Amino acid sequence: MVAGRIRFGPAGKPVDFKGAMERVPAYLAEIGLDALEYEAVRGVRISEEKARLLGEEAEKYDVKLSMHAPYYINLSSPDEAVVKRSLARLRDAMIASDWMKAYAVVFHPGYLKGNRDRREALERVIKALTDLIEELEDRITYPELSPETTGKVSQVGDLEEVVEICRRVGRCRPTVDWAHLYARREGGYVRSVDEIIKAVEFIERELGSRAVNPLHTHFSKIEYGRGGEREHHTLAEEEYGPDWGIVCKAYVELGIEAVVISESPILDKDALVMKRICAEMGAKVGEA
């Protein structure tokens, strides 16, 4: 099987980088990384001019761009005002991502609170996103919605829910956060290469090969408690999981393309560690 390219990069500015966001792609290329997730988690505040410049720099230096939309999104709320505000934030993220030609807008779908069950919460999310895509159909060219697997069981966002959202909404690709899935199951998942392979094959079977070429991935080690995630940790902290080597080995065996965004507290430094581990396993981690 021909191996697909695996790209690596940070969630936001590299830890030692000083300067304007538009200069980050050049810095990443210099240190050997080729992906970047722009963090709009506190709000979409980038101007059109700066967004377009960031996109031009990313294209120049072959850095794959995505965006993380604001945290304050709850599309499953029974409160229509909450959903309306959430959609406005997600709409802003999609438009800004279009300016910078980012390919995916990552977001947390919502919470179970106020709903009778998980199914009702999920249906609310799908309805809201369907309406948003219909509204934006003629306004955007590049980004796709990318619901993320979430770290707490109180949130919409297990793997099956994320895949169903993408299957029913369209213009949508999943973000698989392996640390979140590990935390949701309190360490009972993401324990073997076979589990990873089965998860990726499920995504491809349900959504087609496009969803796994590339597969948008978040990774870090994570601390969890009852109900799910507590805190992200570095790869060097051996008392926490999951094991990046398991995930990378599965990717290599499957031959898929992937974008791996480091959400470790040391961002780009652990992105480089993950890249090195994958390179040692024979993954294609350089130019295509």
C-alpha positions in Angstrom: 0.0 0.0 0.0 1.3 3.5 -0.9 1.6 5.6 2.2 -0.3 8.9 2.3 1.3 12.1 3.5 0.9 13.0 7.2 1.2 16.6 8.0 1.9 18.0 11.5 1.4 21.4 13.1 0.2 23.3 16.2 -3.1 24.5 17.4 -2.2 28.2 17.3 1.0 30.1 17.5 4.2 28.1 18.2 5.3 28.4 21.8 8.5 30.3 21.1 7.3 32.3 18.2 7.2 36.1 18.5 5.5 38.1 15.8 2.4 38.5 13.6 0.2 35.5 12.9 0.8 35.9 9.1 4.5 35.1 9.7 3.7 31.7 11.3 3.7 29.6 8.1 7.2 30.7 7.3 8.3 29.8 10.8 6.7 26.4 10.7 8.3 25.6 7.3 11.6 26.5 8.8 11.3 24.1 11.7 9.9 21.3 9.6 6.1 21.5 10.1 3.4 21.8 7.5 0.0 22.3 9.1 -1.6 25.1 11.3 -4.9 25.4 13.0 -5.8 29.0 13.5 -7.4 29.4 16.9 -10.5 31.5 17.0 -11.7 29.9 20.2 -12.4 33.2 22.0 -14.0 34.8 18.9 -13.4 35.4 15.3 -11.4 38.6 15.4 -9.1 38.4 12.3 -9.7 41.0 9.6 -10.3 40.0 6.0 -7.0 41.5 5.0 -5.0 39.6 7.5 -6.9 36.4 6.9 -6.1 36.6 3.2 -2.5 37.3 3.9 -2.2 34.3 6.2 -3.7 32.2 3.5 -1.3 33.4 0.9 1.7 32.7 3.3 0.3 29.3 4.1 0.0 28.5 0.4 3.5 29.8 -0.3 5.1 27.7 2.4 2.9 24.6 1.8 1.2 24.8 5.2 -2.3 23.2 5.4 -4.7 25.6 7.2 -7.7 24.8 9.4 -9.5 26.9 12.0 -10.9 26.1 15.4 -14.2 28.0 15.8 -15.2 29.6 19.1 -15.7 27.4 22.1 -19.0 29.2 22.9 -21.1 27.1 20.5 -24.0 25.0 21.6 -26.1 23.9 18.7 -28.1 21.4 20.8 -29.5 23.9 23.2 -33.3 24.0 23.5 -32.9 27.8 23.9 -33.3 29.2 20.4 -31.3 32.4 21.4 -28.3 30.2 22.3 -28.5 28.4 19.0 -28.8 31.7 17.1 -25.7 33.1 18.8 -23.8 29.8 18.2 -24.7 29.8 14.5 -23.5 33.4 14.2 -20.1 32.5 15.7 -19.8 29.5 13.4 -20.9 31.5 10.4 -18.2 34.1 11.2 -15.6 31.3 11.4 -16.7 29.8 8.1 -16.4 33.2 6.3 -13.0 34.0 7.8 -11.8 30.5 6.9 -12.9 31.1 3.4 -10.8 34.3 3.3 -7.7 32.3 4.3 -8.6 29.3 2.2 -8.7 27.0 5.3 -10.1 23.6 4.5 -11.8 22.8 7.8 -13.6 24.7 10.5 -13.4 22.6 13.7 -16.1 23.1 16.4 -17.7 21.4 19.4 -21.3 20.6 18.5 -23.1 21.0 21.8 -24.2 19.6 25.1 -26.9 17.2 26.3 -28.3 19.5 29.0 -31.9 20.4 28.4 -32.6 17.5 26.0 -34.5 14.3 26.7 -31.7 12.2 25.4 -28.6 12.0 23.2 -30.8 11.5 20.1 -32.8 14.7 20.6 -29.5 16.7 21.2 -28.0 15.3 18.0 -31.1 16.1 15.9 -30.9 19.7 17.1 -27.3 19.9 16.0 -28.0 18.5 12.6 -31.0 20.8 12.0 -29.0 23.9 12.9 -26.0 22.9 10.7 -28.3 22.1 7.7 -29.8 25.5 7.9 -26.3 27.1 8.1 -25.0 25.3 5.1 -28.0 26.2 3.1 -27.5 29.9 4.0 -23.7 29.8 3.2 -23.9 27.7 0.0 -23.3 30.6 -2.4 -21.0 32.6 0.0 -18.1 30.2 0.6 -15.8 28.2 -1.5 -13.1 26.5 0.6 -13.9 25.4 4.2 -16.0 22.4 5.3 -17.6 22.1 8.7 -15.6 19.8 10.9 -17.4 18.6 14.1 -14.9 17.4 16.6 -15.1 14.3 18.8 -15.4 15.8 22.3 -13.9 14.8 25.6 -16.9 14.6 27.9 -19.9 12.3 27.8 -22.1 15.3 28.6 -21.3 16.7 25.1 -22.5 15.6 21.7 -19.5 14.2 20.0 -18.7 10.6 20.2 -17.3 9.1 17.0 -20.7 7.8 15.8 -22.4 11.1 16.4 -19.8 13.1 14.6 -19.9 10.7 11.6 -23.7 10.9 11.5 -23.6 14.7 11.6 -21.3 14.7 8.5 -23.2 12.0 6.7 -26.5 14.0 7.0 -25.4 17.6 6.8 -23.0 17.5 3.8 -20.1 19.9 3.3 -18.7 18.3 6.4 -15.6 16.3 7.4 -14.9 14.9 10.9 -12.2 16.0 13.3 -11.0 13.0 15.3 -9.5 14.0 18.6 -8.0 10.7 19.8 -7.3 12.2 23.3 -10.9 13.2 23.6 -12.1 9.7 22.6 -9.7 8.2 25.1 -11.0 10.5 27.9 -14.6 9.9 27.1 -14.1 6.2 27.7 -11.9 6.9 30.8 -8.9 5.3 29.1 -10.8 2.3 27.7 -10.4 3.2 24.1 -7.5 4.2 21.7 -5.6 1.3 23.2 -4.6 -0.7 20.1 -3.7 -0.3 16.5 -6.8 -2.4 15.6 -9.1 0.0 17.4 -7.7 2.9 15.4 -8.0 1.0 12.1 -11.6 0.1 12.8 -12.5 3.7 13.7 -10.9 5.0 10.5 -12.5 2.3 8.4 -15.9 3.2 9.9 -15.4 6.8 8.9 -14.4 5.9 5.3 -17.3 3.4 5.0 -19.8 6.0 6.1 -18.4 9.1 4.5 -16.3 8.0 1.7 -12.5 8.2 1.1 -12.5 12.0 1.0 -13.1 12.1 4.7 -9.9 10.2 5.4 -7.7 11.9 2.7 -6.8 13.8 4.7 -8.2 12.7 8.1 -8.2 15.8 10.3 -6.7 14.8 13.7 -6.1 16.4 17.0 -3.7 14.8 19.5 -2.1 15.2 22.9 -1.9 13.2 26.0 -4.8 13.8 28.4 -5.9 13.6 32.0 -9.4 12.4 32.6 -11.8 11.8 35.5 -15.3 10.5 35.8 -17.2 11.7 32.7 -14.2 12.5 30.6 -11.4 15.0 30.0 -9.8 17.2 32.6 -6.6 18.6 31.1 -4.2 18.1 28.1 -0.6 17.0 28.8 2.6 16.7 26.9 3.8 13.5 25.1 6.7 13.2 27.6 4.3 12.7 30.6 4.2 9.0 30.6 1.5 8.6 33.2 -1.1 9.8 30.7 -2.4 8.4 27.5 -3.1 7.7 24.7 0.0 6.5 22.9 0.7 8.4 19.7 2.7 5.5 18.4 -0.4 3.4 18.2 -2.3 6.0 16.2 0.6 6.6 13.8 1.2 2.9 13.2 -2.5 2.5 12.3 -2.2 5.5 9.8 0.8 3.9 8.2 -0.9 0.5 7.9 -4.0 2.1 6.4 -2.0 4.3 4.0 -4.2 7.3 4.6 -3.4 11.0 4.4 -3.8 12.9 7.7 -3.4 16.3 9.2 -2.2 16.1 12.8 -2.8 19.1 15.0 -0.9 19.1 18.3 -3.0 20.3 21.3 -0.2 19.6 23.7 0.7 22.4 26.1 4.0 22.7 24.1 2.2 22.7 20.7 4.8 22.7 17.9 7.4 21.0 20.0 5.2 17.9 20.4 4.1 18.2 16.8 7.8 17.7 15.9 8.0 14.7 18.3 5.0 13.1 16.7 6.5 13.7 13.2 9.7 12.0 14.3 7.9 9.0 15.7 5.9 8.6 12.5 9.0 9.0 10.3 10.7 6.2 12.3 7.7 4.0 11.4 8.1 4.7 7.7 5.4 7.3 7.3 5.6 9.9 4.5 6.1 13.1 6.5 7.8 15.4 4.0 6.8 16.7 0.6 4.3 14.7 -1.3 
